[in-house]
Amino acid sequence: MGDADREIGAVWSHRCGWEDFLVPVSAAGGRRGLGLDGDWASRWTVTWRSGRSQQCCTVQDLVREPLLRSDPIRRFSWKREQGHRPGLTFMVSTGRHHGAESTEEARVLMALDFAANATGVVSQPFRLRFDAARQRVHTPDFLVEAPGATWLLDVRPEPLIENKDLESFAAAAEMALACGWHYRIAAGWRENAWAALDAFSSQRRRLSDPLGLRPGLLAAARQRQATFGELAAASGCEPVARAQLLHLLWHRKIGVDLSRPLADSSPVACSDSGNLR
């Protein structure tokens, strides 16, 4: 890809993982308060909902249960003057709408849709009952199945994370480790990355190409180190080309450096992948 690809600190959108959008936050500070002595996995329990019924098992037995076919353990609520904004977010990768209890959760779903190629998502998938100074309960925000990995996620802006939250997140992390899952806390976004993803998402759905611009844009990006603005201007139909470029960016056929603001001056790199998914 040339000099741009070798730039230190560059995060190329067509090759990054969804977690590269996040500022890392650790739950290790909450681990010391957990009751992890002895056979803790046989004491901690998980409860999930399937239709109108609830089922329960120990963490030790959890790996054998089909949680991704479960329903949210709790209902979304709407009321006047609430501080968060719940809703439904459509994901291209799953072809479905998924519940989000806040705008931050909706952003996480979009990042997963872009870079994780998720095949299954459950919002508020289960209730974890764990041992600490007293027995406590925690409901993670998402359980996500993607090729080669299962992710358990909690979403909370870093300024709002309290000590009791860290303890809950640490418990979720221990449970995920026992089940062979990956665990992440979505507490903040890498500078510039979310704004770029929001722009890409405007053209995430199916997009026709009646002017046949897409092959030429891909060829131009492959042949020379051009910027977003240069590719659009050279197409012969700049407004339409901009929409096509955003579509190609969402589908990771081309990429830009997410460590910098998306602009006409953004260098564009071409992916080696084949047809649009």
GUZA-570678 format. One line per field, with one value per residue (C-alpha): residue number from 1; z, y, x. Coordinates in pm, 1 decimal, m for minus. Each point is the difference from the previous one (the first is absolute). Example, Ala and Ser with C-alpha at 12.3 -4.5 7.8 and 13.67 -1.06 7.14 Angstrom:
BEGIN
resi: [1	2]
pz: [780.0	m66.0]
py: [m450.0	344.0]
px: [1230.0	137.0]
END
This chain:
BEGIN
resi: [1	2	3	4	5	6	7	8	9	10	11	12	13	14	15	16	17	18	19	20	21	22	23	24	25	26	27	28	29	30	31	32	33	34	35	36	37	38	39	40	41	42	43	44	45	46	47	48	49	50	51	52	53	54	55	56	57	58	59	60	61	62	63	64	65	66	67	68	69	70	71	72	73	74	75	76	77	78	79	80	81	82	83	84	85	86	87	88	89	90	91	92	93	94	95	96	97	98	99	100	101	102	103	104	105	106	107	108	109	110	111	112	113	114	115	116	117	118	119	120	121	122	123	124	125	126	127	128	129	130	131	132	133	134	135	136	137	138	139	140	141	142	143	144	145	146	147	148	149	150	151	152	153	154	155	156	157	158	159	160	161	162	163	164	165	166	167	168	169	170	171	172	173	174	175	176	177	178	179	180	181	182	183	184	185	186	187	188	189	190	191	192	193	194	195	196	197	198	199	200	201	202	203	204	205	206	207	208	209	210	211	212	213	214	215	216	217	218	219	220	221	222	223	224	225	226	227	228	229	230	231	232	233	234	235	236	237	238	239	240	241	242	243	244	245	246	247	248	249	250	251	252	253	254	255	256	257	258	259	260	261	262	263	264	265	266	267	268	269	270	271	272	273	274	275	276	277]
pz: [0.0	1.4	248.8	128.3	111.0	194.3	188.1	371.5	185.0	m309.6	45.3	m343.8	m9.3	m240.4	224.6	357.3	250.4	154.9	334.7	m162.8	14.3	380.4	258.0	214.3	353.1	247.2	263.0	194.2	281.9	88.8	11.1	353.4	148.9	m176.5	164.5	m228.1	264.9	m46.0	m272.3	m64.4	m346.3	161.2	238.4	m238.8	m200.5	m326.1	m77.9	m348.8	m169.2	m279.3	m103.9	317.0	209.0	183.3	30.1	235.7	20.7	158.4	m181.7	m10.3	m213.8	m199.7	m295.8	m97.1	m11.8	m320.2	138.8	m340.0	m65.4	316.4	43.0	200.3	370.2	67.2	m196.6	m130.7	178.2	m119.1	231.1	11.4	96.2	m2.3	m46.8	m272.1	m342.2	m75.0	m347.2	m276.5	m221.7	m336.1	m73.1	m358.8	112.0	177.7	m210.8	318.1	244.6	344.7	320.1	150.6	329.5	m85.6	m285.5	120.8	m35.9	m349.1	m92.0	119.1	m217.5	m299.7	65.1	26.8	m321.6	m181.1	118.8	181.7	m268.9	281.8	m66.4	322.6	261.1	322.7	199.2	381.2	m55.5	359.0	368.4	175.1	374.2	153.7	337.7	132.6	348.3	m44.5	m276.5	m293.6	m340.8	m330.4	m346.8	m281.5	m297.3	m297.1	m90.6	m355.8	m222.5	m279.8	m219.6	229.3	316.7	248.3	172.3	331.2	27.9	254.4	m110.0	236.5	m59.3	204.0	209.4	123.9	107.1	378.3	221.3	10.7	m382.1	m16.1	231.4	m226.5	m311.1	159.8	79.3	m361.6	m118.1	221.0	m125.4	m362.8	53.8	149.0	m305.6	m253.3	m106.6	m50.3	231.3	m58.7	172.5	m247.8	202.9	m254.3	m366.7	m174.3	m121.2	m356.8	m37.7	91.3	m227.3	m293.9	74.2	22.8	m347.0	m146.2	144.5	m208.0	m298.6	176.8	m167.1	m354.4	m253.9	m376.5	m237.7	m318.4	m120.3	45.4	217.2	255.8	m208.5	m108.8	356.6	118.5	m288.0	63.8	371.2	m83.0	m257.7	181.9	340.6	m33.5	255.4	50.1	m169.4	m295.6	m68.2	8.5	m224.8	m259.4	m35.3	m228.6	232.4	334.8	211.0	m96.8	37.3	359.9	87.5	m173.9	185.8	334.5	m99.4	m85.4	329.3	198.0	m179.6	57.0	m368.1	56.7	320.1	164.7	306.2	298.5	211.2	m206.5	m76.5	m313.7	m261.2	m369.5	86.6	151.1	m185.4	m127.7	m5.4	m193.8	152.1	m160.1	64.2	m274.9	m65.5	231.3	274.0]
py: [0.0	228.7	260.8	83.8	m358.9	m3.6	321.4	m47.2	19.5	m40.1	m196.0	m102.3	m44.8	m297.2	m206.6	101.9	m197.7	148.0	33.1	231.4	270.6	m7.9	157.1	m301.5	m9.9	m274.4	m155.4	m142.2	247.7	m167.4	m354.9	5.1	26.3	m312.0	m338.1	m203.5	m246.4	m371.4	m120.9	340.4	m100.0	m252.9	267.5	290.4	m32.2	136.8	52.8	65.1	20.6	m215.5	119.8	37.2	m238.3	51.2	m249.9	m9.8	m180.7	39.3	171.2	m340.5	m133.2	317.7	m93.6	m275.8	228.2	174.6	353.6	168.0	m139.6	160.5	318.1	310.3	m75.1	336.2	229.6	342.3	284.0	344.4	274.9	376.1	178.2	m315.7	62.4	m258.3	m62.6	m362.4	m118.1	m250.9	m3.0	m177.4	m209.0	m85.9	m302.4	m169.7	147.9	78.1	278.1	m33.8	176.8	266.5	174.2	314.9	183.3	m139.3	m355.3	83.8	119.9	m327.9	m192.6	207.6	m69.3	m372.0	15.4	168.1	m198.6	m318.1	m149.4	m110.0	m298.4	17.6	268.1	m20.3	316.9	m41.2	m371.8	m127.8	83.9	m101.6	m63.0	7.9	6.0	312.9	154.1	m91.1	m183.8	232.3	m5.2	140.9	4.9	48.3	208.4	m227.4	m352.1	m7.7	m291.5	72.7	m222.0	m159.2	184.0	64.6	339.7	95.9	378.6	265.2	358.7	293.7	335.6	11.5	308.7	m192.2	m317.5	m42.6	m255.8	m220.6	3.2	m110.8	m290.3	m101.8	32.9	m207.1	m272.6	2.7	m21.2	m303.1	m170.8	72.7	m141.8	m317.2	m40.2	68.8	336.0	339.8	282.9	374.9	315.3	265.9	312.2	243.2	45.9	54.1	358.2	44.7	m365.7	36.7	301.7	m194.6	m306.0	217.4	137.5	m348.7	m123.3	245.7	m232.2	m337.5	m140.6	m134.9	263.8	m28.1	125.0	103.3	216.1	m281.4	211.2	m263.2	m205.3	314.5	130.1	m330.4	m11.3	357.2	m69.4	m312.6	163.2	315.0	162.0	235.0	186.7	m26.3	335.2	m82.0	m328.3	171.4	287.4	m230.4	m212.6	243.0	8.2	118.2	5.5	m356.5	m115.5	123.1	m221.3	m294.4	58.9	1.1	m325.6	m153.9	122.8	m157.5	m332.2	20.1	m11.5	314.6	151.7	324.0	69.3	22.7	173.5	314.3	186.5	m116.3	273.7	54.9	m13.5	m351.6	m248.6	m302.6	m353.5	m287.4	m335.6	m331.0	m147.8	m96.9	91.1	206.5	m202.7]
px: [0.0	296.0	116.6	m348.0	m55.0	325.2	m73.9	40.7	m330.9	m217.4	m325.4	m127.0	m375.6	2.0	227.5	m88.5	m204.6	m311.9	178.8	258.1	m266.9	5.3	228.0	106.6	m141.5	88.5	m226.3	295.2	m54.8	m328.9	134.2	138.4	m348.6	m131.9	m57.8	226.2	115.6	m61.0	m236.5	m158.9	m127.7	m234.6	m137.4	m50.9	m319.4	m135.7	m370.2	m135.0	m336.9	m138.0	m343.9	m205.9	208.0	327.1	282.0	293.9	332.4	341.4	285.1	164.5	m286.5	m56.0	219.3	m245.7	m304.2	m125.7	m3.5	9.9	m347.1	m130.2	m202.9	97.4	m23.5	m164.9	m226.5	93.3	m175.8	m104.6	m113.2	m2.5	321.7	213.3	370.2	63.5	m151.7	m97.0	m89.1	62.1	310.8	6.0	311.1	88.0	203.9	m292.5	m281.8	m193.6	m76.3	155.3	m91.6	223.8	m67.7	197.9	167.1	335.0	m130.7	m128.9	349.7	149.8	m245.0	105.2	369.9	m78.4	m198.0	288.2	301.2	m110.3	m229.1	m231.4	m222.5	m201.7	m68.6	m201.2	m63.1	m1.2	59.6	m7.4	18.3	322.1	m20.9	347.0	174.8	169.5	m18.7	m365.9	m177.7	m59.0	m169.2	125.0	m157.0	256.4	m109.8	73.2	100.5	131.6	91.9	246.2	219.7	256.9	m103.5	m278.7	m0.6	m156.8	m31.8	m81.5	m61.1	45.1	174.1	319.9	m96.8	m307.5	184.1	m7.2	176.2	m310.0	m6.2	364.0	m86.5	m289.9	215.5	276.5	m254.7	m121.1	361.2	67.4	m313.6	92.5	348.9	m145.0	m226.1	273.4	m149.7	160.3	m105.5	13.0	m121.0	m113.1	73.8	143.2	80.2	328.8	25.9	m133.1	m103.7	m367.5	m52.2	145.1	m213.7	m310.7	79.3	57.9	m330.0	m201.7	58.5	2.6	m311.1	m23.2	99.3	m45.8	268.4	m186.7	291.8	250.6	229.8	94.9	247.2	181.8	24.3	144.5	245.9	114.8	46.7	201.1	226.7	107.3	9.0	m293.9	m206.7	m374.4	m56.0	226.8	m179.5	m339.5	110.6	160.9	m315.3	m183.8	m302.5	128.3	m322.8	m91.8	360.6	7.4	m297.9	165.7	326.5	m179.7	m172.2	337.1	142.2	m283.5	47.3	378.4	92.4	204.4	130.4	104.5	211.4	m235.0	264.3	m65.3	m324.2	m180.3	36.1	67.9	370.3	m27.9	225.6	m194.5	140.1	m154.8	m88.2	94.3	m344.9	m239.6	m363.9	m212.7	m162.7]
END
